[in-house]
Amino acid sequence: MQRVVVTGLGLLTPLGNDVPTTWDGLIAGRSGIDHITSFDTSEYEYPIAGELKDFEPEEIVDRKMLRRMDRSSVLALAAARQAVADACIDLADEEPGEVGVVIGTGIGGGHLMIENQQLLEEKGARRVSPFLITQMLPDTATGLIAIELGARGPNMAISAACATGAAAVGEAAEMVARGEAQVVVTGGFEAPVRPIFFAGFQAMRALAQHDDPQKAARPFDLERNGFVVAEGAAVMVMESLEHAQVRGAHIYGEWHGSASSNDALDMVAAAEDGRGIDIAIRKALRRAELGTGDIAYINAHGPGTLLGDRVEAQAIRKVFGEDADGLMVSSTKSMIGHMMGASGAVEAMVALLACQRGIVPPTINYERPDPDCDIDCVPNEAREADIRYAMSTSVGLGGHNSAIVFGRWEGE
């Protein structure tokens, strides 16, 4: 088995359209959540979300191509370009078949499908775009990225609801580990801040309700009442250690293990006994050949829902036992919201950077402790710490769970 390292990062979040800006915002404890500006929200009760700011799609693709593409694919392409540029690698020079693309989404090209459904109803079948089918698929982004990069290796889109991003990164790492590819571009993307999706989440009574947008997302707080929808993308370049060292690449950190599981219970509610997420955590630790005492930090799923936060916190307590007392567990969704299929990849990246930089982003808006969430959630202020290994956990509709472990690169 090959060792797997991360050599490039690309990121779009409500806090910034690159890694440095987003990271600085997270460490400062800033919120990127605000009132929705992209559509008329007069019929919505609490129209708040994490929208990208100053993001110009025309800078990513030309106007002709932009008319054909779903916004979600544009986000994925932008983050992938950042990651590849950051890795300082020309993938066209790699051996044919040795470069893969594994990027996930929970929804895919929903915008384009809705727009064309409206055209069909209002103007007839002849007005539907000939590009609809190829541009609305969950794997459209992976195909577009492969075409642009000349990546002829394994290519797939993974979908596991809100655990998608972490599941995609985990599968990409396993591909490299087993020698199926030497380089894989991987991550997650989503653009769910649209009327139909927002209305659907509102109908579920799943959204945070607060008059102040920046205080709406409050994971683990006693007065939490729901999550905040957000858009974004996170992509990283993973390589075999040998490949990275031969080309003299900068290494952010090393992947050590990951795992996925399912609650096998309900399409919405998490299992109250934590029986799904605890399996993913245990299996990821086993794959990494680490014990609970080795993990210093978990970037939790922590969406801010009453049940979800409690189940996750109690599952961590259950798995880590006494080691949970010294474990830092923060939710960056408190600042950037819930990016659905992108969240797991964003949060895995944060765990990786926490190892590299020795500092943990906080959980903001934490004002009243919940006795059912008995963890150190790094309240309100970032914390410097010596972090050799960190984990990220993700939970999704349909009972999906993922956990992933990264470690600090020490030049071994």
Stockholm file with secondary structure:
# STOCKHOLM 1.0

chainA/1-412         MQRVVVTGLGLLTPLGNDVPTTWDGLIAGRSGIDHITSFDTSEYEYPIAGELKDFEPEEIVDRKMLRRMDRSSVLALAAARQAVADACIDLADEEPGEVGVVIGTGIGGGHLMIENQQLLEEKGARRVSPFLITQMLPDTATGLIAIELGARGPNMAISAACATGAAAVGEAAEMVARGEAQVVVTGGFEAPVRPIFFAGFQAMRALAQHDDPQKAARPFDLERNGFVVAEGAAVMVMESLEHAQVRGAHIYGEWHGSASSNDALDMVAAAEDGRGIDIAIRKALRRAELGTGDIAYINAHGPGTLLGDRVEAQAIRKVFGEDADGLMVSSTKSMIGHMMGASGAVEAMVALLACQRGIVPPTINYERPDPDCDIDCVPNEAREADIRYAMSTSVGLGGHNSAIVFGRWEGE
#=GR chainA/1-412 SS CCCEEEEEEEEEBTTBSSHHHHHHHHHHTCCCCEECCSSCCTTCSSCEEBCCSSCCGGGTSCHHHHTTSCHHHHHHHHHHHHHHHHHTCCGGGSCTTCEEEEEECSSCSHHHHHHHHHHHHHHCGGGSCTTHHHHHSTTHHHHHHHHHHTCCSCEECCCCGGGHHHHHHHHHHHHHHTTSCSEEEEEEEECCCSHHHHHHHHHTTCBCCCSSGGGTCCTTBTTCCCBCBBCEEEEEEEEEHHHHHHTTCCCCEEEEEEEEEECCSCSSSCCTTCTTHHHHHHHHHHHHTCCGGGEEEEECCCCSCHHHHHHHHHHHHHHHGGGGGGCEEECTHHHHCBCGGGHHHHHHHHHHHHHHHTEECCBCSCCSBCTTSCSBCCBSSCEECCCSEEEEEEEETTTEEEEEEEEECCCC
#=GC SS_cons         CCCEEEEEEEEEBTTBSSHHHHHHHHHHTCCCCEECCSSCCTTCSSCEEBCCSSCCGGGTSCHHHHTTSCHHHHHHHHHHHHHHHHHTCCGGGSCTTCEEEEEECSSCSHHHHHHHHHHHHHHCGGGSCTTHHHHHSTTHHHHHHHHHHTCCSCEECCCCGGGHHHHHHHHHHHHHHTTSCSEEEEEEEECCCSHHHHHHHHHTTCBCCCSSGGGTCCTTBTTCCCBCBBCEEEEEEEEEHHHHHHTTCCCCEEEEEEEEEECCSCSSSCCTTCTTHHHHHHHHHHHHTCCGGGEEEEECCCCSCHHHHHHHHHHHHHHHGGGGGGCEEECTHHHHCBCGGGHHHHHHHHHHHHHHHTEECCBCSCCSBCTTSCSBCCBSSCEECCCSEEEEEEEETTTEEEEEEEEECCCC
//
